[in-house]
């Protein structure tokens, strides 16, 4: 995603109402973080974190899952979905979806910490 600073800057501007979102380069794109949790992937498109609680809402609103093709295997679906059409029009349209993603990312982090504490 080199040379795509305008794309990153636009995404960060849209997400500004969430708070101090930070971008970290990864896999040719960026992971977007808020308060230590990664809630979005930014590559050619923006994908937001989902979990069992939020996935149905993204699906019902015509969101699309992030998938990748493993070599010689079937496509793998990740827990990140493209927000519904129109959500990237402005911050106001994106904010509810981004808030769902942050909540899903926080739940995933808490679940991981609880699992680790049991060991």
N, C-alpha and C positions, 0 to 999 in steps of 0.2 A: 504494500500500500504506500510505497514511497511516493513522495510528491503530491500526496493527497491531504495536505494540511488544511485546505479549505473545507474538505469533507469533515474532518475531525473538528475544526472550529465551529462549523454549523451544528454538528451534533451536540457539542458542549454548550453552545448558545441555547439550543432548544431545551437542554436539560438544566439550565441555570436555575429555574425555580426550585429544583430539588435541593440545592445546596452546593457545596464545593466538590463537584465531580472531578475526579482525576482520571487521566488516561495513561495506560501503560502499554507499550508496544508488545505485541505477542503474535506469533504465527502469521506475520504479514499484515496484521490489522492491529486493533487495540482492544484491551479489556477496559471497561469503564467501571470505576469504583466510587462508592460513596460510603464514608465512615468505615473503611476497611473491608467492605464486601463488594465482590464483583457482581454487578447486576445487569451488565450488557456487554455484548460483543459488537464491535464496529469493524466491518470489513467493507466490501462494496455496499453492503446494506447494514442497517441497525437491527440487531436481534436482542430481545429482552429476556431475562431469566423468568422461567415458569416453574411451577411445581404442581403437584396433584390438585392443589386448591385453585390455582389460577389458570392452568392449561385449558380447562373447559371454556373459560371466558374468552381467551385468545382464539380458540377454535370457533366459537360461536360468532365471533366478530370478523371471521375470515383472515385471521392471522395465519402465518405459515411457519412450520418448524425449520430450524437450521439443521441441515443434514450434510454429511460428507461421505464420500465413497472410500472405504478402505480397500486397499489393493487386493483384488481378487475376491472381494466379499460384497455382501449387499450393503445398501446405504445405512448409515448409522444416524439415528436422530438424537440430537442433544437437547438439553433442557433450556434451550433459548429459542424464542419464536420472534418472527418479524411481527411488529405491531400491525393492527388492521389498516386497510387503505384509508388514507386521509389523516392518520395519526401524526404524520411528519409535517403536516401543513404549518403548524406553529406550536409553541410551547404549551398553550392551553389545551390543544388536542392531544398532545403527547403525554402531558403530566399524569393523567389517571393511569395510563399504561405503565409509565416509568415507576410510579408509586407501587403498583402491583409487583413489578419486577424487584424493587428494593425489598419489599416485604418477603417475597419468595427467597431472595438471597439471604436475608437475615434468618429465616426459618431453616434454611439449609445449613447455615453456619452454626446455629444453635443445636441442630440435630447432630451435626458432626462433633461438636464439643461434648454433647451428652454421651455420645457413643464412645468417645475417647476417654471420658471420665470413668466409664464403667470398667475399663481395662486398668 
